[in-house]
């Protein structure tokens, strides 16, 4: 068996290796420079946008400011109406509805939490049972029959009624 000769101090001057190292270093320097330039440009754009927003905020005055305030009030009113307990109102109406009573119109006043109901009942007993059922529901208070009228021109003579009720607590 022949002895193995390993030369640990052999000069390793690979021209391709040095060229690769130089290329990687040049690429790293270019990337760093591009990052620095891009971050500086981004900072300038952000500062310009901040100045523009501040100038726009100062420019909103007079009629524009008044119009903006009106729009904010309208948006606030819509949000208030959407946050009302509509489910409680609809569930109360569904639970109270009898077979002999037909609701034709439910007109809510969201600010006051009052609902006006128009409908027809087959007879007075059905109408009063409907009113009592609404009064029993904890979501409904102050249920009042506003008006009623027997429809003489209809052969079945239904009773057209209007009643008002409050649902939930008034604001």
VMD Tcl script that builds the backbone (N, CA, C; Angstrom):
set m [mol new atoms 513]
animate dup $m
set s [atomselect $m all]
$s set {name element resname resid chain x y z} {
  {N N UNK 1 A 0.833 -1.148 0.000}
  {CA C UNK 1 A 0.000 0.000 0.000}
  {C C UNK 1 A 0.890 1.227 0.000}
  {N N UNK 2 A 0.493 2.139 -0.784}
  {CA C UNK 2 A 1.278 3.340 -0.954}
  {C C UNK 2 A 0.872 4.395 0.047}
  {N N UNK 3 A 1.770 5.201 0.563}
  {CA C UNK 3 A 1.486 6.233 1.559}
  {C C UNK 3 A 0.792 7.416 0.885}
  {N N UNK 4 A -0.122 7.972 1.562}
  {CA C UNK 4 A -0.901 9.098 1.075}
  {C C UNK 4 A -0.188 10.385 1.429}
  {N N UNK 5 A 0.008 11.256 0.455}
  {CA C UNK 5 A 0.688 12.520 0.691}
  {C C UNK 5 A -0.326 13.662 0.546}
  {N N UNK 6 A -0.608 14.386 1.645}
  {CA C UNK 6 A -1.564 15.483 1.645}
  {C C UNK 6 A -0.794 16.766 1.882}
  {N N UNK 7 A -0.967 17.721 0.961}
  {CA C UNK 7 A -0.281 18.997 1.056}
  {C C UNK 7 A -1.280 20.050 1.543}
  {N N UNK 8 A -1.129 20.434 2.825}
  {CA C UNK 8 A -2.060 21.386 3.420}
  {C C UNK 8 A -1.696 22.833 3.113}
  {N N UNK 9 A -0.566 23.111 2.568}
  {CA C UNK 9 A -0.135 24.477 2.315}
  {C C UNK 9 A -0.043 24.791 0.832}
  {N N UNK 10 A -0.783 24.101 0.047}
  {CA C UNK 10 A -0.749 24.327 -1.386}
  {C C UNK 10 A -1.358 25.687 -1.697}
  {N N UNK 11 A -0.773 26.518 -2.482}
  {CA C UNK 11 A -1.347 27.822 -2.815}
  {C C UNK 11 A -2.595 27.626 -3.692}
  {N N UNK 12 A -3.743 28.065 -3.153}
  {CA C UNK 12 A -5.012 27.905 -3.853}
  {C C UNK 12 A -5.409 29.224 -4.482}
  {N N UNK 13 A -4.856 29.534 -5.584}
  {CA C UNK 13 A -5.150 30.773 -6.290}
  {C C UNK 13 A -6.070 30.440 -7.454}
  {N N UNK 14 A -7.359 30.369 -7.146}
  {CA C UNK 14 A -8.344 30.072 -8.186}
  {C C UNK 14 A -8.827 31.391 -8.770}
  {N N UNK 15 A -8.595 31.688 -9.966}
  {CA C UNK 15 A -9.051 32.945 -10.558}
  {C C UNK 15 A -10.579 33.043 -10.588}
  {N N UNK 16 A -11.253 31.941 -10.791}
  {CA C UNK 16 A -12.713 31.968 -10.831}
  {C C UNK 16 A -13.278 32.274 -9.440}
  {N N UNK 17 A -12.689 31.779 -8.395}
  {CA C UNK 17 A -13.139 32.043 -7.025}
  {C C UNK 17 A -13.007 33.508 -6.665}
  {N N UNK 18 A -11.838 34.102 -7.014}
  {CA C UNK 18 A -11.644 35.523 -6.722}
  {C C UNK 18 A -12.617 36.389 -7.519}
  {N N UNK 19 A -12.902 36.022 -8.726}
  {CA C UNK 19 A -13.841 36.782 -9.556}
  {C C UNK 19 A -15.258 36.694 -8.965}
  {N N UNK 20 A -15.622 35.509 -8.484}
  {CA C UNK 20 A -16.936 35.331 -7.866}
  {C C UNK 20 A -17.057 36.176 -6.603}
  {N N UNK 21 A -15.992 36.181 -5.791}
  {CA C UNK 21 A -15.999 36.983 -4.572}
  {C C UNK 21 A -16.139 38.466 -4.902}
  {N N UNK 22 A -15.420 38.937 -5.908}
  {CA C UNK 22 A -15.500 40.343 -6.299}
  {C C UNK 22 A -16.906 40.693 -6.804}
  {N N UNK 23 A -17.513 39.773 -7.553}
  {CA C UNK 23 A -18.856 40.014 -8.071}
  {C C UNK 23 A -19.882 40.085 -6.933}
  {N N UNK 24 A -19.790 39.194 -5.966}
  {CA C UNK 24 A -20.705 39.197 -4.825}
  {C C UNK 24 A -20.528 40.465 -4.006}
  {N N UNK 25 A -19.297 40.904 -3.766}
  {CA C UNK 25 A -19.067 42.146 -3.027}
  {C C UNK 25 A -19.631 43.354 -3.767}
  {N N UNK 26 A -19.466 43.397 -5.081}
  {CA C UNK 26 A -20.007 44.506 -5.866}
  {C C UNK 26 A -21.535 44.509 -5.804}
  {N N UNK 27 A -22.132 43.346 -5.875}
  {CA C UNK 27 A -23.586 43.238 -5.789}
  {C C UNK 27 A -24.087 43.669 -4.414}
  {N N UNK 28 A -23.384 43.314 -3.353}
  {CA C UNK 28 A -23.772 43.713 -1.997}
  {C C UNK 28 A -23.682 45.231 -1.835}
  {N N UNK 29 A -22.642 45.828 -2.372}
  {CA C UNK 29 A -22.489 47.281 -2.284}
  {C C UNK 29 A -23.597 47.981 -3.071}
  {N N UNK 30 A -23.900 47.477 -4.261}
  {CA C UNK 30 A -24.969 48.068 -5.073}
  {C C UNK 30 A -26.317 47.947 -4.372}
  {N N UNK 31 A -26.606 46.794 -3.771}
  {CA C UNK 31 A -27.863 46.586 -3.058}
  {C C UNK 31 A -27.980 47.531 -1.865}
  {N N UNK 32 A -26.934 47.695 -1.101}
  {CA C UNK 32 A -26.934 48.612 0.031}
  {C C UNK 32 A -27.175 50.044 -0.413}
  {N N UNK 33 A -26.508 50.450 -1.494}
  {CA C UNK 33 A -26.690 51.798 -2.006}
  {C C UNK 33 A -28.125 52.011 -2.484}
  {N N UNK 34 A -28.696 51.034 -3.184}
  {CA C UNK 34 A -30.074 51.136 -3.677}
  {C C UNK 34 A -31.061 51.209 -2.504}
  {N N UNK 35 A -30.822 50.419 -1.475}
  {CA C UNK 35 A -31.687 50.451 -0.292}
  {C C UNK 35 A -31.638 51.826 0.370}
  {N N UNK 36 A -30.455 52.364 0.530}
  {CA C UNK 36 A -30.299 53.674 1.146}
  {C C UNK 36 A -31.014 54.743 0.323}
  {N N UNK 37 A -30.852 54.709 -0.995}
  {CA C UNK 37 A -31.476 55.696 -1.872}
  {C C UNK 37 A -33.006 55.570 -1.839}
  {N N UNK 38 A -33.511 54.350 -1.850}
  {CA C UNK 38 A -34.958 54.121 -1.821}
  {C C UNK 38 A -35.561 54.541 -0.486}
  {N N UNK 39 A -34.889 54.235 0.619}
  {CA C UNK 39 A -35.422 54.619 1.923}
  {C C UNK 39 A -35.409 56.142 2.080}
  {N N UNK 40 A -34.427 56.815 1.526}
  {CA C UNK 40 A -34.410 58.285 1.568}
  {C C UNK 40 A -35.565 58.864 0.761}
  {N N UNK 41 A -35.821 58.298 -0.416}
  {CA C UNK 41 A -36.927 58.769 -1.251}
  {C C UNK 41 A -38.268 58.518 -0.560}
  {N N UNK 42 A -38.410 57.366 0.081}
  {CA C UNK 42 A -39.641 57.050 0.794}
  {C C UNK 42 A -39.872 58.022 1.944}
  {N N UNK 43 A -38.826 58.354 2.671}
  {CA C UNK 43 A -38.949 59.304 3.773}
  {C C UNK 43 A -39.399 60.670 3.249}
  {N N UNK 44 A -38.866 61.085 2.097}
  {CA C UNK 44 A -39.269 62.363 1.516}
  {C C UNK 44 A -40.737 62.343 1.092}
  {N N UNK 45 A -41.181 61.234 0.506}
  {CA C UNK 45 A -42.573 61.123 0.074}
  {C C UNK 45 A -43.504 61.139 1.284}
  {N N UNK 46 A -43.140 60.428 2.344}
  {CA C UNK 46 A -43.970 60.406 3.558}
  {C C UNK 46 A -44.045 61.790 4.190}
  {N N UNK 47 A -42.941 62.503 4.209}
  {CA C UNK 47 A -42.947 63.858 4.763}
  {C C UNK 47 A -43.819 64.779 3.912}
  {N N UNK 48 A -43.743 64.641 2.600}
  {CA C UNK 48 A -44.564 65.455 1.701}
  {C C UNK 48 A -46.050 65.144 1.896}
  {N N UNK 49 A -46.377 63.868 2.063}
  {CA C UNK 49 A -47.774 63.480 2.284}
  {C C UNK 49 A -48.284 64.046 3.614}
  {N N UNK 50 A -47.452 64.017 4.627}
  {CA C UNK 50 A -47.849 64.568 5.928}
  {C C UNK 50 A -48.098 66.072 5.815}
  {N N UNK 51 A -47.234 66.757 5.082}
  {CA C UNK 51 A -47.435 68.195 4.884}
  {C C UNK 51 A -48.728 68.461 4.106}
  {N N UNK 52 A -48.999 67.631 3.101}
  {CA C UNK 52 A -50.225 67.803 2.297}
  {C C UNK 52 A -51.463 67.576 3.158}
  {N N UNK 53 A -51.435 66.539 4.016}
  {CA C UNK 53 A -52.579 66.279 4.891}
  {C C UNK 53 A -52.797 67.442 5.857}
  {N N UNK 54 A -51.710 67.972 6.392}
  {CA C UNK 54 A -51.834 69.100 7.317}
  {C C UNK 54 A -52.391 70.322 6.590}
  {N N UNK 55 A -51.934 70.551 5.372}
  {CA C UNK 55 A -52.423 71.700 4.604}
  {C C UNK 55 A -53.901 71.515 4.264}
  {N N UNK 56 A -54.314 70.290 3.928}
  {CA C UNK 56 A -55.723 70.024 3.613}
  {C C UNK 56 A -56.592 70.225 4.850}
  {N N UNK 57 A -56.101 69.803 5.989}
  {CA C UNK 57 A -56.864 69.975 7.230}
  {C C UNK 57 A -57.025 71.463 7.554}
  {N N UNK 58 A -55.971 72.255 7.305}
  {CA C UNK 58 A -56.087 73.691 7.546}
  {C C UNK 58 A -56.999 74.350 6.525}
  {N N UNK 59 A -57.039 73.792 5.308}
  {CA C UNK 59 A -57.849 74.390 4.244}
  {C C UNK 59 A -59.339 74.172 4.451}
  {N N UNK 60 A -59.695 73.113 5.200}
  {CA C UNK 60 A -61.109 72.845 5.452}
  {C C UNK 60 A -61.581 73.826 6.511}
  {N N UNK 61 A -62.223 74.866 6.053}
  {CA C UNK 61 A -62.744 75.879 6.966}
  {C C UNK 61 A -63.958 76.499 6.318}
  {N N UNK 62 A -64.652 77.304 7.039}
  {CA C UNK 62 A -65.806 78.011 6.489}
  {C C UNK 62 A -66.875 77.047 6.034}
  {N N UNK 63 A -67.294 77.168 4.756}
  {CA C UNK 63 A -68.377 76.359 4.210}
  {C C UNK 63 A -67.994 74.887 4.167}
  {N N UNK 64 A -66.737 74.597 3.824}
  {CA C UNK 64 A -66.299 73.202 3.781}
  {C C UNK 64 A -66.354 72.571 5.167}
  {N N UNK 65 A -65.914 73.303 6.152}
  {CA C UNK 65 A -65.943 72.790 7.518}
  {C C UNK 65 A -67.367 72.572 8.002}
  {N N UNK 66 A -68.255 73.495 7.624}
  {CA C UNK 66 A -69.661 73.363 8.006}
  {C C UNK 66 A -70.292 72.145 7.334}
  {N N UNK 67 A -69.984 71.976 6.037}
  {CA C UNK 67 A -70.512 70.828 5.298}
  {C C UNK 67 A -69.988 69.524 5.882}
  {N N UNK 68 A -68.722 69.516 6.260}
  {CA C UNK 68 A -68.129 68.327 6.865}
  {C C UNK 68 A -68.793 68.012 8.202}
  {N N UNK 69 A -69.083 69.044 8.992}
  {CA C UNK 69 A -69.772 68.840 10.271}
  {C C UNK 69 A -71.170 68.258 10.053}
  {N N UNK 70 A -71.877 68.750 9.028}
  {CA C UNK 70 A -73.212 68.240 8.728}
  {C C UNK 70 A -73.144 66.771 8.306}
  {N N UNK 71 A -72.147 66.432 7.499}
  {CA C UNK 71 A -71.986 65.048 7.071}
  {C C UNK 71 A -71.659 64.141 8.256}
  {N N UNK 72 A -70.838 64.640 9.174}
  {CA C UNK 72 A -70.522 63.858 10.369}
  {C C UNK 72 A -71.756 63.643 11.237}
  {N N UNK 73 A -72.597 64.668 11.370}
  {CA C UNK 73 A -73.828 64.523 12.143}
  {C C UNK 73 A -74.760 63.510 11.492}
  {N N UNK 74 A -74.869 63.560 10.167}
  {CA C UNK 74 A -75.735 62.616 9.453}
  {C C UNK 74 A -75.220 61.191 9.623}
  {N N UNK 75 A -73.907 61.013 9.540}
  {CA C UNK 75 A -73.322 59.681 9.727}
  {C C UNK 75 A -73.541 59.189 11.152}
  {N N UNK 76 A -73.426 60.079 12.112}
  {CA C UNK 76 A -73.664 59.709 13.508}
  {C C UNK 76 A -75.118 59.294 13.723}
  {N N UNK 77 A -76.036 59.999 13.089}
  {CA C UNK 77 A -77.458 59.666 13.209}
  {C C UNK 77 A -77.727 58.280 12.632}
  {N N UNK 78 A -77.136 57.979 11.509}
  {CA C UNK 78 A -77.313 56.660 10.889}
  {C C UNK 78 A -76.754 55.573 11.789}
  {N N UNK 79 A -75.587 55.804 12.372}
  {CA C UNK 79 A -75.012 54.806 13.280}
  {C C UNK 79 A -75.889 54.594 14.509}
  {N N UNK 80 A -76.473 55.677 15.024}
  {CA C UNK 80 A -77.386 55.548 16.169}
  {C C UNK 80 A -78.593 54.691 15.805}
  {N N UNK 81 A -79.152 54.911 14.620}
  {CA C UNK 81 A -80.322 54.151 14.197}
  {C C UNK 81 A -79.981 52.679 13.970}
  {N N UNK 82 A -78.801 52.422 13.447}
  {CA C UNK 82 A -78.402 51.020 13.225}
  {C C UNK 82 A -78.151 50.277 14.528}
  {N N UNK 83 A -77.800 50.998 15.579}
  {CA C UNK 83 A -77.503 50.341 16.854}
  {C C UNK 83 A -78.749 50.113 17.709}
  {N N UNK 84 A -79.919 50.515 17.220}
  {CA C UNK 84 A -81.160 50.304 17.967}
  {C C UNK 84 A -81.513 48.812 18.010}
  {N N UNK 85 A -82.308 48.393 19.000}
  {CA C UNK 85 A -82.670 46.969 19.125}
  {C C UNK 85 A -83.786 46.581 18.150}
  {N N UNK 86 A -83.470 46.574 16.863}
  {CA C UNK 86 A -84.470 46.246 15.851}
  {C C UNK 86 A -84.978 44.813 16.010}
  {N N UNK 87 A -84.106 43.887 16.389}
  {CA C UNK 87 A -84.525 42.499 16.541}
  {C C UNK 87 A -85.628 42.370 17.584}
  {N N UNK 88 A -85.509 43.100 18.678}
  {CA C UNK 88 A -86.531 43.029 19.727}
  {C C UNK 88 A -87.882 43.507 19.191}
  {N N UNK 89 A -87.877 44.562 18.390}
  {CA C UNK 89 A -89.124 45.061 17.807}
  {C C UNK 89 A -89.746 44.010 16.899}
  {N N UNK 90 A -88.952 43.454 15.986}
  {CA C UNK 90 A -89.491 42.492 15.027}
  {C C UNK 90 A -89.949 41.206 15.716}
  {N N UNK 91 A -89.219 40.771 16.728}
  {CA C UNK 91 A -89.636 39.573 17.459}
  {C C UNK 91 A -90.940 39.817 18.209}
  {N N UNK 92 A -91.092 40.997 18.788}
  {CA C UNK 92 A -92.335 41.315 19.501}
  {C C UNK 92 A -93.524 41.320 18.541}
  {N N UNK 93 A -93.333 41.877 17.357}
  {CA C UNK 93 A -94.418 41.901 16.375}
  {C C UNK 93 A -94.757 40.494 15.887}
  {N N UNK 94 A -93.741 39.674 15.679}
  {CA C UNK 94 A -93.976 38.296 15.237}
  {C C UNK 94 A -94.705 37.484 16.296}
  {N N UNK 95 A -94.335 37.660 17.552}
  {CA C UNK 95 A -94.953 36.889 18.632}
  {C C UNK 95 A -96.399 37.306 18.865}
  {N N UNK 96 A -96.710 38.564 18.664}
  {CA C UNK 96 A -98.058 39.052 18.954}
  {C C UNK 96 A -99.026 38.812 17.796}
  {N N UNK 97 A -98.507 38.610 16.627}
  {CA C UNK 97 A -99.359 38.496 15.440}
  {C C UNK 97 A -100.271 37.278 15.560}
  {N N UNK 98 A -101.554 37.507 15.443}
  {CA C UNK 98 A -102.533 36.432 15.498}
  {C C UNK 98 A -102.976 36.042 14.100}
  {N N UNK 99 A -103.745 34.961 14.024}
  {CA C UNK 99 A -104.231 34.505 12.727}
  {C C UNK 99 A -105.303 35.428 12.173}
  {N N UNK 100 A -105.971 36.143 13.036}
  {CA C UNK 100 A -107.082 36.983 12.599}
  {C C UNK 100 A -106.689 38.461 12.515}
  {N N UNK 101 A -105.374 38.731 12.611}
  {CA C UNK 101 A -104.875 40.107 12.521}
  {C C UNK 101 A -103.800 40.144 11.434}
  {N N UNK 102 A -103.922 41.127 10.561}
  {CA C UNK 102 A -102.922 41.302 9.504}
  {C C UNK 102 A -102.290 42.683 9.655}
  {N N UNK 103 A -100.966 42.706 9.844}
  {CA C UNK 103 A -100.261 43.994 9.904}
  {C C UNK 103 A -100.012 44.460 8.477}
  {N N UNK 104 A -100.406 45.682 8.193}
  {CA C UNK 104 A -100.227 46.241 6.860}
  {C C UNK 104 A -99.034 47.185 6.784}
  {N N UNK 105 A -98.735 47.856 7.907}
  {CA C UNK 105 A -97.656 48.842 7.897}
  {C C UNK 105 A -97.084 48.982 9.302}
  {N N UNK 106 A -95.783 48.983 9.376}
  {CA C UNK 106 A -95.085 49.274 10.628}
  {C C UNK 106 A -94.177 50.459 10.339}
  {N N UNK 107 A -94.453 51.584 10.984}
  {CA C UNK 107 A -93.705 52.820 10.748}
  {C C UNK 107 A -92.944 53.206 12.004}
  {N N UNK 108 A -91.652 52.877 12.079}
  {CA C UNK 108 A -90.893 53.224 13.284}
  {C C UNK 108 A -90.380 54.660 13.245}
  {N N UNK 109 A -90.266 55.239 14.428}
  {CA C UNK 109 A -89.574 56.512 14.634}
  {C C UNK 109 A -88.368 56.179 15.501}
  {N N UNK 110 A -87.214 55.919 14.893}
  {CA C UNK 110 A -86.064 55.399 15.637}
  {C C UNK 110 A -85.589 56.288 16.775}
  {N N UNK 111 A -85.633 57.600 16.608}
  {CA C UNK 111 A -85.145 58.497 17.661}
  {C C UNK 111 A -85.956 58.339 18.943}
  {N N UNK 112 A -87.270 58.213 18.802}
  {CA C UNK 112 A -88.145 58.101 19.963}
  {C C UNK 112 A -88.408 56.653 20.346}
  {N N UNK 113 A -87.993 55.741 19.486}
  {CA C UNK 113 A -88.269 54.307 19.653}
  {C C UNK 113 A -89.767 54.051 19.746}
  {N N UNK 114 A -90.484 54.697 18.887}
  {CA C UNK 114 A -91.927 54.510 18.802}
  {C C UNK 114 A -92.230 53.890 17.453}
  {N N UNK 115 A -93.153 52.953 17.442}
  {CA C UNK 115 A -93.579 52.344 16.186}
  {C C UNK 115 A -95.085 52.523 16.054}
  {N N UNK 116 A -95.525 52.939 14.865}
  {CA C UNK 116 A -96.943 53.064 14.558}
  {C C UNK 116 A -97.314 51.884 13.673}
  {N N UNK 117 A -98.344 51.158 14.064}
  {CA C UNK 117 A -98.765 49.960 13.341}
  {C C UNK 117 A -100.140 50.170 12.739}
  {N N UNK 118 A -100.291 49.846 11.469}
  {CA C UNK 118 A -101.584 49.854 10.798}
  {C C UNK 118 A -101.889 48.424 10.404}
  {N N UNK 119 A -103.143 48.034 10.566}
  {CA C UNK 119 A -103.500 46.678 10.199}
  {C C UNK 119 A -104.994 46.489 10.136}
  {N N UNK 120 A -105.374 45.234 9.895}
  {CA C UNK 120 A -106.776 44.860 9.845}
  {C C UNK 120 A -106.994 43.661 10.745}
  {N N UNK 121 A -108.116 43.678 11.439}
  {CA C UNK 121 A -108.497 42.554 12.288}
  {C C UNK 121 A -109.873 42.063 11.842}
  {N N UNK 122 A -110.118 40.773 12.023}
  {CA C UNK 122 A -111.410 40.199 11.629}
  {C C UNK 122 A -112.541 40.716 12.514}
  {N N UNK 123 A -112.229 40.912 13.811}
  {CA C UNK 123 A -113.250 41.388 14.746}
  {C C UNK 123 A -112.555 42.096 15.909}
  {N N UNK 124 A -113.350 42.669 16.798}
  {CA C UNK 124 A -112.792 43.412 17.928}
  {C C UNK 124 A -112.039 42.496 18.892}
  {N N UNK 125 A -112.530 41.275 19.083}
  {CA C UNK 125 A -111.834 40.347 19.982}
  {C C UNK 125 A -110.413 40.075 19.499}
  {N N UNK 126 A -110.249 39.879 18.197}
  {CA C UNK 126 A -108.913 39.640 17.633}
  {C C UNK 126 A -108.022 40.860 17.811}
  {N N UNK 127 A -108.610 42.031 17.610}
  {CA C UNK 127 A -107.844 43.276 17.756}
  {C C UNK 127 A -107.370 43.454 19.193}
  {N N UNK 128 A -108.252 43.270 20.134}
  {CA C UNK 128 A -107.877 43.463 21.539}
  {C C UNK 128 A -106.902 42.384 22.016}
  {N N UNK 129 A -107.035 41.172 21.488}
  {CA C UNK 129 A -106.079 40.106 21.829}
  {C C UNK 129 A -104.682 40.474 21.304}
  {N N UNK 130 A -104.643 41.063 20.115}
  {CA C UNK 130 A -103.361 41.500 19.548}
  {C C UNK 130 A -102.727 42.591 20.423}
  {N N UNK 131 A -103.526 43.542 20.861}
  {CA C UNK 131 A -103.021 44.628 21.715}
  {C C UNK 131 A -102.512 44.057 23.039}
  {N N UNK 132 A -103.262 43.111 23.622}
  {CA C UNK 132 A -102.829 42.503 24.891}
  {C C UNK 132 A -101.516 41.740 24.720}
  {N N UNK 133 A -101.364 41.037 23.608}
  {CA C UNK 133 A -100.126 40.290 23.359}
  {C C UNK 133 A -98.936 41.251 23.238}
  {N N UNK 134 A -99.146 42.373 22.580}
  {CA C UNK 134 A -98.066 43.372 22.489}
  {C C UNK 134 A -97.725 43.919 23.867}
  {N N UNK 135 A -98.737 44.170 24.693}
  {CA C UNK 135 A -98.498 44.704 26.034}
  {C C UNK 135 A -97.749 43.709 26.907}
  {N N UNK 136 A -97.960 42.415 26.704}
  {CA C UNK 136 A -97.288 41.385 27.503}
  {C C UNK 136 A -95.799 41.287 27.192}
  {N N UNK 137 A -95.434 41.638 25.994}
  {CA C UNK 137 A -94.042 41.501 25.575}
  {C C UNK 137 A -93.183 42.528 26.311}
  {N N UNK 138 A -92.090 42.090 26.953}
  {CA C UNK 138 A -91.247 43.038 27.706}
  {C C UNK 138 A -90.550 44.078 26.825}
  {N N UNK 139 A -90.437 43.803 25.551}
  {CA C UNK 139 A -89.774 44.765 24.659}
  {C C UNK 139 A -90.699 45.925 24.295}
  {N N UNK 140 A -92.005 45.757 24.489}
  {CA C UNK 140 A -92.972 46.783 24.091}
  {C C UNK 140 A -93.610 47.413 25.329}
  {N N UNK 141 A -93.726 48.726 25.306}
  {CA C UNK 141 A -94.390 49.455 26.389}
  {C C UNK 141 A -95.308 50.498 25.774}
  {N N UNK 142 A -96.212 51.021 26.580}
  {CA C UNK 142 A -97.130 52.082 26.168}
  {C C UNK 142 A -97.842 51.768 24.848}
  {N N UNK 143 A -98.475 50.627 24.794}
  {CA C UNK 143 A -99.225 50.230 23.601}
  {C C UNK 143 A -100.598 50.884 23.678}
  {N N UNK 144 A -100.919 51.717 22.680}
  {CA C UNK 144 A -102.190 52.452 22.677}
  {C C UNK 144 A -102.855 52.315 21.318}
  {N N UNK 145 A -104.138 52.036 21.344}
  {CA C UNK 145 A -104.931 52.003 20.126}
  {C C UNK 145 A -105.260 53.450 19.761}
  {N N UNK 146 A -104.751 53.918 18.649}
  {CA C UNK 146 A -104.950 55.311 18.228}
  {C C UNK 146 A -106.300 55.506 17.543}
  {N N UNK 147 A -106.644 54.578 16.632}
  {CA C UNK 147 A -107.921 54.695 15.928}
  {C C UNK 147 A -108.323 53.327 15.393}
  {N N UNK 148 A -109.615 53.193 15.124}
  {CA C UNK 148 A -110.121 51.974 14.502}
  {C C UNK 148 A -111.369 52.328 13.706}
  {N N UNK 149 A -111.614 51.553 12.671}
  {CA C UNK 149 A -112.744 51.838 11.801}
  {C C UNK 149 A -113.198 50.543 11.152}
  {N N UNK 150 A -114.481 50.288 11.191}
  {CA C UNK 150 A -115.034 49.106 10.522}
  {C C UNK 150 A -115.219 49.464 9.058}
  {N N UNK 151 A -114.652 48.652 8.181}
  {CA C UNK 151 A -114.752 48.888 6.734}
  {C C UNK 151 A -116.131 48.401 6.263}
  {N N UNK 152 A -117.033 49.328 6.068}
  {CA C UNK 152 A -118.400 48.994 5.693}
  {C C UNK 152 A -118.502 48.519 4.245}
  {N N UNK 153 A -117.595 48.977 3.380}
  {CA C UNK 153 A -117.661 48.614 1.969}
  {C C UNK 153 A -117.144 47.202 1.697}
  {N N UNK 154 A -116.494 46.581 2.653}
  {CA C UNK 154 A -115.998 45.209 2.518}
  {C C UNK 154 A -117.053 44.257 3.079}
  {N N UNK 155 A -117.393 43.178 2.351}
  {CA C UNK 155 A -118.441 42.276 2.841}
  {C C UNK 155 A -118.081 41.577 4.157}
  {N N UNK 156 A -116.799 41.382 4.427}
  {CA C UNK 156 A -116.406 40.727 5.680}
  {C C UNK 156 A -116.336 41.718 6.849}
  {N N UNK 157 A -116.407 42.979 6.566}
  {CA C UNK 157 A -116.370 44.065 7.551}
  {C C UNK 157 A -115.172 43.976 8.513}
  {N N UNK 158 A -113.944 44.001 7.955}
  {CA C UNK 158 A -112.773 43.986 8.840}
  {C C UNK 158 A -112.621 45.321 9.554}
  {N N UNK 159 A -111.835 45.287 10.614}
  {CA C UNK 159 A -111.590 46.502 11.398}
  {C C UNK 159 A -110.190 46.992 11.048}
  {N N UNK 160 A -110.134 48.182 10.463}
  {CA C UNK 160 A -108.849 48.805 10.173}
  {C C UNK 160 A -108.437 49.560 11.421}
  {N N UNK 161 A -107.186 49.359 11.870}
  {CA C UNK 161 A -106.763 50.004 13.112}
  {C C UNK 161 A -105.389 50.626 12.958}
  {N N UNK 162 A -105.127 51.564 13.846}
  {CA C UNK 162 A -103.810 52.187 13.985}
  {C C UNK 162 A -103.490 52.187 15.470}
  {N N UNK 163 A -102.322 51.654 15.794}
  {CA C UNK 163 A -101.900 51.709 17.192}
  {C C UNK 163 A -100.453 52.142 17.264}
  {N N UNK 164 A -100.087 52.636 18.430}
  {CA C UNK 164 A -98.730 53.142 18.653}
  {C C UNK 164 A -98.153 52.438 19.857}
  {N N UNK 165 A -96.882 52.089 19.770}
  {CA C UNK 165 A -96.207 51.413 20.886}
  {C C UNK 165 A -94.755 51.891 20.958}
  {N N UNK 166 A -94.215 51.797 22.133}
  {CA C UNK 166 A -92.804 52.141 22.319}
  {C C UNK 166 A -92.042 50.850 22.576}
  {N N UNK 167 A -90.884 50.720 21.924}
  {CA C UNK 167 A -90.080 49.518 22.160}
  {C C UNK 167 A -88.766 49.935 22.781}
  {N N UNK 168 A -88.356 49.202 23.805}
  {CA C UNK 168 A -87.123 49.534 24.518}
  {C C UNK 168 A -87.303 50.838 25.291}
  {N N UNK 169 A -86.210 51.364 25.797}
  {CA C UNK 169 A -86.242 52.621 26.545}
  {C C UNK 169 A -86.041 53.790 25.612}
  {N N UNK 170 A -86.759 54.869 25.815}
  {CA C UNK 170 A -86.605 56.062 24.981}
  {C C UNK 170 A -85.279 56.728 25.295}
  {N N UNK 171 A -84.703 57.329 24.291}
  {CA C UNK 171 A -83.421 58.019 24.474}
  {C C UNK 171 A -83.646 59.423 24.892}
}
mol reanalyze $m
mol bondsrecalc $m
mol representation Tube
mol addrep $m
